[in-house]
Amino acid sequence: MIEIEVQNETHQDVHRIKAMCVPRIGEGIRLKEPNGQWASYDILDVWYQQAEFGEIWVPYIHVRMTPEELKAIELSRANPLVDRGQQMPIEDFLKKFEGDYEHETVRLNLDMSED
């Protein structure tokens, strides 16, 4: 695993990710947003800096959200048909369907022989 420092131009922040390979300039990458949603980003720049210890070079990438992703976010904010007041975490939603007792499995008789 390679630890890569990500400089996010869209949110003006810096964080680290672990990846199997370093992406190249022009490639796309999916990163998790602060709100928990995934978004597409373009790789604008890739460079390496020598670490403070030893002969290790640390990869850095500079990313920006894709124009299509930015348009989709703006459209979803402006959509009057979506009631944002009804949003809830999936765990809370699933609790509605849980009963007070454990579910019992039904035994199936798969014996097709004729007696």
N, C-alpha and C positions, 0 to 999 in steps of 0.2 A: 504494500500500500504506500502511496505517495501522499504526503500532506501538502496541500496547495493553499496558498493565501489568496483569497478572492477580494479584489477591490471593486465594490459595486458602485457604479456611477449613478444608477437610478436612485438608490436609497442613501448614497453618500456614507457607506459604512464598509468595514473590513471584517472578514471572518475567515475561518479555515474549513476546508473540506478534505476528505480523504477519497482518493480515486485510484484506479488501477493504472491510469496513464494520464499524461498532461494533455489537455485539449489543444488544438492548434488554432491560430488566428483564423477567423471566419467560420469556425464551427459553432454549432449551437449547443447549449447545455441547459438542463432543467435544474432550477434551484428552488428551495422552499422559501416562501415569502414570510415576513414577520407574522402575518395573519394565519399561517399554516397551509395556505394554498401553494400549489406548484406553478411556476411561471417559466417561460422560455427566455433565455438570454443569449446574446451574441458575444463571442470572444473578440475583444477589440485588440488586445495586446497580450503577449506572453514574454516573460523574461525571467532570468535566474539571478539570484544574489547569493554570494557566499555567506554561509552561516557564521555566527560568531565563534563557533568551535569547529576545528578540524577542516578537512577538505570536502565539506558537504555543501552542495549548491541547492538552495531552496527555490522551487518554482512559484511564480506569482502570475496571476491572470487579472486582467482588467475587463469587466463585463458591463453590458448595458442591456436593459430589457428590450426585446424585439419590438419594432413598431406595431406589428399585428397584435401583440400581447397588450401593449399600451392602449390601443383602440378598443380591444375587447373589455378591458377594465373600465374604460370611460363609458362604454355602452351599457355595461352591467350596472354601473352607478346610476345612470340616467333612465333605466327601464322602470316606468311607472307600474308595470304589471307585477313586479316582484316586491313582496312585502318583507322587508328586511327585519321587521319586528318579530317575525316567526322563526328566525334562525335559532338553532340550538345545537349543542354538541351531539355527535352521533351516539355517545354513551347514554345521554339522557333520553334520546329518542328510543333507543332499544330497550330501556327500562320499562317503557310503556307496555311492552309485549311480554314481559316476564311475569310469571305468576307467583303466588305466595308459596307454592310447593314445587318440588322437582317434577319434571315430566317423566312419566313412565313409558317405556318403550312397549310397543305392541309386538307380540311374538307372531311371526308368520309361519304357517305350515306350507313348506315348499315341496312336500312329498307328493309327487304326481302319480304314484303307483295306484293301481285300482285294487282295492281289497274286497 
